Amino acid sequence: MDAVPVNGSLLLTGGRLVTADDDVADAWLEIADGRVRAVGRGRAPLRDGVPAVDAQGLLIVPGLVDAHQHGGGGGSYDGRPTDVAEVVHFHRMHGTTTSMASLVSAPLDVLEAQLAGLAPLVRSGLLAGIHLEGPWLSPRRAGAHSPTALRLPDPADIGRLLDAGEGAVRMVTLAPELTGGLAAVAQLADAGVVVAVGHTDATYEQTREALRRGARAGTHLFNAMRPVQHREPGPVVALLESSAAVELIADGVHLHPAVLAASARALGPERTLLVTDAMAGAGMPDGSYSLGDREVTVADGVARKADGTIAGSTATLADALRFAVTVAGLPLQAAVAAATSVPAALLGLDGVGSLQPGARADVTLLSADLRPAGVLFRGHWARSLPARGGRAAR
């Protein structure tokens, strides 16, 4: 059994600490009152009354941050508050300590009600924020979204949904080539929302203009986007050469590992953003699930609509991290950054995605093969380490 934090204090010792800035063997991490108190290497500063946990053989990384997640564990973010809590718990048990609730396109009144239901959960800290993936998407690149729910961006509609979210909407995906799209980019950016270019048939020039108007991210690069052509590079090349943070779904389905690796190299470690796009079937057996109002079938772990269109993923962010490193060949430190500090910085989450002193004590402990072994959320065990031959605690 793991040591229980005493008076909010705990010491992890002997692990390999990996963050965007550090890769330290034989590291120790001291936690107090839900925050990182100190970090070091070598002999740990044992203190009376502070339980110590031996993390030898484990990787100590910041709690994972998923900026694009629709559900998991059988539930979705468009359900009841109890369902939302279960989704967050599922992902937390798998190493994701910070989750954004992503909503698919729906009629405005439906989205308004969903936002009103989720906003209190953002204020409570259960969720980091809300991501509106639509309804301002290209009908030509709708992906799994219902075409009947798509609409042109209108300033009044945008204001209506932002008001319903009461400040909880942190990110919006839209297609900037739509009539009113560029004005919508500026309106949302002025409101402090991260605007992501996605589900788009935009040209290279239209994408560059959206970036100039304030877009700061790209939603699941390559997927539901105009493809790259040698005389029309489209949104993919415009995003790759920009300063935007760009999502890559590293589930082994959405992107070939060579494409994932090449994209990460082009973006660099400060702009690569690993996401899951997880839906209700994540972590669940094959079967039928829902994504918004769409019925989705999971077969052999792949979620698809009846017409074969990929409909989100069944991966956790730890799965994506492991795939990125072990299959696509991303450097471990870069992959950890892409699942922690990069999304935290994009979303403006202070004290998240880092293990510097003063940061929130969200910690994911990974085995040598990059599988979750233990999870600390705000300094308390969300997933306890298994007994480790009597070495777990003192």
DOMIPA-696944 format. One record per residue (C-alpha): chain; x, y, z. Coordinates in Angstrom, 2 decimals. Layout:
BEGIN
unit; u; v; w
A; X; Y; Z;
...
This chain:
BEGIN
unit; u; v; w
A; 0.00; 0.00; 0.00;
A; 1.13; 3.56; -0.63;
A; 1.91; 6.01; 2.09;
A; -1.00; 8.30; 2.80;
A; -0.07; 11.99; 2.72;
A; 0.17; 13.24; 6.31;
A; -0.95; 16.82; 6.80;
A; -0.82; 17.10; 3.02;
A; 2.86; 16.07; 2.83;
A; 4.51; 13.23; 0.90;
A; 7.94; 12.41; -0.49;
A; 8.55; 10.46; -3.70;
A; 12.10; 9.10; -3.94;
A; 14.35; 7.24; -6.36;
A; 12.38; 7.68; -9.59;
A; 13.34; 9.21; -12.93;
A; 11.76; 12.65; -13.15;
A; 10.87; 13.71; -16.71;
A; 9.35; 17.08; -17.59;
A; 9.63; 19.53; -20.47;
A; 12.71; 21.01; -18.80;
A; 14.32; 18.11; -16.93;
A; 15.27; 14.47; -17.23;
A; 16.71; 13.52; -13.87;
A; 17.62; 10.04; -12.67;
A; 17.37; 9.13; -8.97;
A; 15.12; 12.10; -8.33;
A; 13.00; 13.01; -5.35;
A; 9.88; 15.13; -5.19;
A; 8.44; 16.61; -2.00;
A; 4.76; 17.51; -1.84;
A; 3.11; 19.68; 0.80;
A; -0.44; 21.02; 0.97;
A; -1.28; 19.96; -2.57;
A; 1.74; 21.69; -4.11;
A; 5.26; 20.71; -5.11;
A; 7.47; 21.90; -2.28;
A; 10.89; 20.90; -3.60;
A; 12.61; 18.77; -6.26;
A; 16.08; 17.28; -6.27;
A; 18.27; 14.29; -7.03;
A; 20.22; 11.82; -4.96;
A; 19.64; 11.48; -1.24;
A; 16.15; 12.68; -0.36;
A; 15.59; 15.03; 2.60;
A; 13.67; 12.65; 4.87;
A; 11.57; 14.49; 7.41;
A; 9.86; 13.24; 10.52;
A; 6.19; 12.76; 9.95;
A; 6.46; 12.94; 6.14;
A; 5.78; 9.54; 4.54;
A; 8.16; 8.50; 1.78;
A; 7.29; 6.38; -1.26;
A; 9.98; 4.52; -3.18;
A; 9.52; 5.30; -6.89;
A; 12.59; 3.40; -8.04;
A; 12.09; 2.01; -11.53;
A; 9.26; 4.44; -12.24;
A; 9.03; 7.64; -14.25;
A; 7.76; 10.68; -12.36;
A; 6.01; 13.02; -14.81;
A; 3.53; 15.86; -14.39;
A; -0.11; 14.85; -14.38;
A; -1.22; 14.54; -18.01;
A; -3.31; 17.34; -19.56;
A; -5.84; 16.43; -22.27;
A; -7.13; 19.44; -24.21;
A; -9.49; 17.44; -26.44;
A; -11.64; 14.78; -24.85;
A; -15.33; 13.94; -25.38;
A; -15.74; 11.11; -22.91;
A; -14.48; 7.77; -21.70;
A; -15.29; 4.88; -19.45;
A; -18.73; 4.62; -21.05;
A; -19.76; 8.24; -20.41;
A; -19.74; 11.54; -22.27;
A; -19.46; 15.20; -21.35;
A; -22.86; 15.94; -22.82;
A; -24.56; 13.84; -20.13;
A; -25.56; 14.43; -16.51;
A; -23.11; 15.95; -14.00;
A; -22.71; 12.52; -12.40;
A; -21.71; 11.12; -15.80;
A; -19.18; 13.93; -16.22;
A; -17.61; 13.13; -12.86;
A; -17.30; 9.49; -13.86;
A; -15.59; 10.43; -17.13;
A; -13.10; 12.63; -15.30;
A; -12.48; 9.87; -12.76;
A; -11.88; 7.32; -15.52;
A; -9.25; 9.48; -17.21;
A; -7.68; 10.49; -13.90;
A; -7.20; 6.83; -12.99;
A; -5.33; 6.49; -16.29;
A; -2.97; 9.38; -15.62;
A; -4.86; 12.41; -16.95;
A; -5.23; 14.81; -14.04;
A; -6.50; 17.75; -16.13;
A; -9.38; 17.25; -18.56;
A; -11.10; 19.62; -20.96;
A; -14.71; 18.77; -21.82;
A; -15.11; 18.80; -25.59;
A; -18.60; 19.15; -27.05;
A; -19.54; 18.16; -30.60;
A; -21.75; 20.23; -32.87;
A; -25.41; 20.45; -31.87;
A; -28.30; 22.93; -32.18;
A; -27.64; 26.16; -30.29;
A; -30.24; 25.49; -27.61;
A; -28.72; 22.06; -26.94;
A; -25.20; 23.50; -26.70;
A; -26.49; 26.30; -24.49;
A; -27.96; 23.77; -22.05;
A; -24.80; 21.64; -22.10;
A; -22.62; 24.68; -21.40;
A; -24.86; 25.77; -18.54;
A; -24.56; 22.30; -17.03;
A; -20.78; 22.10; -17.39;
A; -19.89; 25.64; -16.28;
A; -20.33; 24.91; -12.53;
A; -18.06; 21.87; -12.90;
A; -15.36; 24.12; -14.34;
A; -15.78; 26.56; -11.46;
A; -15.50; 23.68; -8.99;
A; -12.23; 22.54; -10.54;
A; -13.50; 19.18; -11.78;
A; -12.90; 20.32; -15.37;
A; -10.23; 22.66; -16.71;
A; -12.63; 24.21; -19.19;
A; -14.89; 23.56; -22.14;
A; -13.92; 23.09; -25.77;
A; -16.59; 23.81; -28.38;
A; -15.67; 21.67; -31.35;
A; -18.27; 23.29; -33.58;
A; -20.91; 24.08; -34.64;
A; -18.96; 26.44; -36.95;
A; -17.34; 23.71; -39.04;
A; -17.08; 23.00; -42.76;
A; -19.79; 20.67; -44.11;
A; -17.11; 19.28; -46.42;
A; -14.94; 18.31; -43.44;
A; -17.59; 17.46; -40.87;
A; -16.05; 14.14; -39.88;
A; -18.26; 12.55; -37.23;
A; -20.25; 15.75; -36.62;
A; -23.90; 15.87; -37.65;
A; -24.17; 17.98; -40.85;
A; -27.57; 19.28; -39.74;
A; -26.01; 20.81; -36.62;
A; -23.43; 22.87; -38.54;
A; -24.01; 26.57; -39.09;
A; -22.26; 29.74; -40.18;
A; -20.65; 31.76; -37.39;
A; -22.80; 34.69; -36.29;
A; -21.64; 37.24; -33.69;
A; -24.89; 36.96; -31.73;
A; -24.73; 33.16; -31.65;
A; -21.14; 33.25; -30.49;
A; -22.02; 35.70; -27.74;
A; -24.97; 33.56; -26.71;
A; -22.82; 30.47; -26.22;
A; -20.02; 32.32; -24.46;
A; -22.61; 33.79; -22.08;
A; -24.03; 30.32; -21.42;
A; -20.53; 29.11; -20.55;
A; -20.04; 31.92; -18.02;
A; -16.33; 32.12; -18.76;
A; -15.78; 28.35; -18.89;
A; -15.29; 28.14; -22.69;
A; -11.52; 28.04; -23.12;
A; -11.28; 26.76; -26.68;
A; -13.32; 26.81; -29.88;
A; -12.62; 24.89; -33.08;
A; -13.92; 26.50; -36.25;
A; -13.44; 26.60; -40.01;
A; -12.20; 30.12; -40.86;
A; -13.19; 29.93; -44.54;
A; -16.90; 29.99; -43.66;
A; -18.76; 33.24; -44.25;
A; -18.11; 35.23; -41.09;
A; -15.33; 32.85; -40.05;
A; -12.48; 35.34; -39.87;
A; -14.60; 37.81; -37.94;
A; -15.50; 34.99; -35.56;
A; -11.81; 34.24; -35.01;
A; -11.22; 37.84; -33.98;
A; -14.35; 37.95; -31.78;
A; -13.40; 34.80; -29.89;
A; -9.74; 35.76; -29.56;
A; -10.77; 39.16; -28.18;
A; -12.90; 37.29; -25.62;
A; -9.82; 35.38; -24.43;
A; -10.81; 32.09; -26.05;
A; -8.20; 29.86; -27.72;
A; -9.28; 29.61; -31.36;
A; -8.26; 26.42; -33.16;
A; -8.44; 25.91; -36.90;
A; -10.09; 22.58; -37.59;
A; -12.75; 20.63; -39.50;
A; -11.83; 22.98; -42.29;
A; -11.56; 23.23; -46.05;
A; -9.57; 26.45; -45.77;
A; -6.81; 27.30; -48.20;
A; -3.27; 28.02; -47.12;
A; -3.92; 31.76; -47.39;
A; -7.20; 31.61; -45.45;
A; -5.51; 29.68; -42.66;
A; -2.67; 32.17; -42.48;
A; -5.19; 34.99; -42.24;
A; -7.01; 33.19; -39.41;
A; -3.71; 32.90; -37.57;
A; -3.06; 36.59; -38.14;
A; -6.52; 37.38; -36.74;
A; -5.80; 35.49; -33.50;
A; -6.12; 31.73; -34.00;
A; -3.52; 29.99; -31.83;
A; -4.05; 26.28; -32.37;
A; -4.88; 23.55; -34.85;
A; -7.37; 20.79; -34.12;
A; -6.22; 17.19; -34.85;
A; -3.83; 17.96; -37.71;
A; -4.63; 16.21; -41.02;
A; -7.92; 14.78; -39.74;
A; -11.04; 16.53; -41.13;
A; -8.83; 19.00; -43.03;
A; -8.22; 19.85; -46.67;
A; -5.28; 17.59; -47.60;
A; -1.87; 18.84; -48.63;
A; -1.42; 19.36; -52.37;
A; 1.79; 20.45; -54.03;
A; 0.19; 23.59; -55.44;
A; -2.29; 24.18; -52.58;
A; -0.65; 23.34; -49.24;
A; -3.86; 24.09; -47.36;
A; -4.23; 24.40; -43.59;
A; -1.76; 21.64; -42.71;
A; 1.32; 23.43; -44.01;
A; 0.07; 26.81; -42.78;
A; -0.28; 25.42; -39.27;
A; 3.03; 23.58; -39.32;
A; 4.99; 26.69; -40.28;
A; 3.14; 28.98; -37.83;
A; 3.66; 29.58; -34.12;
A; 0.41; 27.76; -33.25;
A; 0.20; 24.74; -30.98;
A; -1.13; 21.82; -33.01;
A; -3.01; 18.72; -31.88;
A; -1.88; 15.25; -32.95;
A; -4.05; 12.23; -32.13;
A; -1.53; 9.53; -31.26;
A; -3.85; 6.52; -31.11;
A; -2.39; 4.56; -34.01;
A; -5.59; 5.07; -36.02;
A; -5.88; 8.76; -36.87;
A; -2.27; 9.19; -37.99;
A; 0.38; 6.86; -39.37;
A; 3.33; 6.83; -36.95;
A; 5.62; 8.27; -39.65;
A; 3.23; 11.20; -40.15;
A; 3.01; 11.70; -36.39;
A; 6.80; 11.75; -36.09;
A; 7.32; 14.06; -39.07;
A; 4.67; 16.47; -37.77;
A; 6.22; 16.54; -34.30;
A; 9.63; 17.27; -35.80;
A; 8.21; 20.12; -37.86;
A; 6.34; 21.58; -34.89;
A; 9.11; 21.16; -32.36;
A; 8.63; 20.30; -28.68;
A; 7.09; 23.65; -27.75;
A; 4.14; 23.37; -30.19;
A; 3.39; 19.64; -30.36;
A; 0.17; 18.82; -28.53;
A; -0.81; 15.20; -27.92;
A; -4.56; 14.70; -27.48;
A; -6.91; 11.73; -27.38;
A; -10.18; 12.95; -28.94;
A; -11.49; 10.19; -26.65;
A; -15.17; 9.30; -26.76;
A; -17.39; 7.20; -24.50;
A; -15.89; 3.92; -25.72;
A; -12.43; 4.72; -24.34;
A; -11.45; 1.97; -21.94;
A; -14.59; -0.01; -22.74;
A; -15.35; -3.22; -24.64;
A; -16.31; -3.13; -28.31;
A; -19.94; -2.15; -28.82;
A; -22.28; 0.74; -29.54;
A; -21.78; 4.18; -28.01;
A; -22.87; 7.73; -28.70;
A; -20.97; 10.84; -29.74;
A; -23.42; 13.70; -29.45;
A; -26.50; 12.52; -31.33;
A; -24.51; 10.10; -33.49;
A; -24.39; 6.37; -32.93;
A; -20.83; 5.07; -33.00;
A; -19.64; 1.48; -33.16;
A; -16.36; 0.45; -31.57;
A; -14.85; -2.63; -33.22;
A; -11.32; -3.83; -32.48;
A; -10.88; -0.68; -30.42;
A; -11.66; 1.71; -33.30;
A; -14.71; 4.01; -33.15;
A; -16.54; 4.59; -36.43;
A; -19.87; 5.82; -37.74;
A; -21.94; 3.49; -39.87;
A; -20.34; 4.91; -43.04;
A; -16.84; 4.06; -41.77;
A; -15.86; 7.60; -40.69;
A; -13.58; 7.61; -37.66;
A; -15.54; 9.02; -34.71;
A; -13.10; 9.96; -31.98;
A; -10.73; 7.52; -30.30;
A; -10.75; 4.95; -27.54;
A; -7.31; 5.94; -26.24;
A; -6.26; 7.50; -22.98;
A; -3.56; 10.14; -22.98;
A; -1.14; 7.67; -21.42;
A; -1.86; 5.38; -24.38;
A; -1.11; 8.26; -26.74;
A; 2.13; 9.10; -24.94;
A; 3.24; 5.48; -25.06;
A; 2.40; 5.17; -28.77;
A; 4.21; 8.41; -29.58;
A; 7.40; 7.19; -27.90;
A; 7.46; 3.45; -28.53;
A; 5.96; 3.34; -32.03;
A; 6.40; 6.78; -33.60;
A; 9.81; 7.31; -31.99;
A; 9.27; 10.72; -30.37;
A; 11.88; 11.53; -27.72;
A; 10.48; 10.80; -24.28;
A; 10.98; 14.32; -22.96;
A; 9.29; 15.87; -26.00;
A; 6.34; 13.49; -25.73;
A; 5.93; 14.25; -22.03;
A; 5.93; 17.98; -22.80;
A; 3.33; 17.42; -25.54;
A; 1.02; 15.79; -22.99;
A; 1.66; 18.17; -20.09;
A; 3.30; 21.59; -20.35;
A; 2.32; 22.42; -23.94;
A; -1.45; 21.99; -23.45;
A; -1.26; 23.67; -20.05;
A; 0.46; 26.70; -21.57;
A; -1.97; 26.88; -24.48;
A; -4.94; 26.82; -22.13;
A; -3.40; 29.26; -19.65;
A; -3.45; 26.80; -16.74;
A; -1.07; 28.18; -14.12;
A; 0.77; 25.64; -12.00;
A; -0.30; 22.72; -14.22;
A; 1.86; 20.55; -16.47;
A; 4.99; 21.19; -14.43;
A; 6.73; 19.82; -11.35;
A; 8.55; 23.00; -10.42;
A; 8.29; 24.14; -6.80;
A; 4.91; 25.82; -6.32;
A; 3.20; 23.82; -9.07;
A; 0.06; 21.88; -8.31;
A; 0.97; 18.41; -7.07;
A; -0.53; 16.51; -10.00;
A; 1.82; 13.61; -10.68;
A; 1.61; 10.58; -12.93;
A; 3.93; 7.67; -12.17;
A; 4.67; 5.54; -15.22;
A; 6.19; 2.09; -15.42;
A; 9.24; 1.43; -17.58;
A; 6.91; 0.57; -20.46;
A; 5.04; 3.88; -19.99;
A; 1.88; 2.52; -18.40;
A; 0.22; 4.33; -15.48;
A; 1.35; 2.87; -12.15;
A; 0.12; 5.58; -9.78;
A; -1.53; 8.99; -9.93;
A; -1.49; 11.89; -7.48;
A; -4.09; 14.62; -7.87;
A; -3.47; 17.77; -5.83;
A; -1.15; 15.79; -3.59;
A; -3.51; 12.88; -2.87;
A; -3.60; 9.44; -4.42;
A; -6.15; 9.07; -7.19;
A; -4.57; 5.75; -8.17;
A; -2.36; 4.11; -5.58;
A; 0.82; 2.29; -6.42;
A; 0.62; -1.47; -6.00;
A; 2.66; -3.02; -3.20;
A; 6.30; -3.12; -4.31;
A; 7.97; -5.84; -2.27;
A; 7.89; -3.88; 0.94;
A; 9.72; -0.90; -0.51;
A; 6.72; 1.33; -1.09;
A; 6.74; 3.46; 2.02;
A; 8.34; 4.18; 5.32;
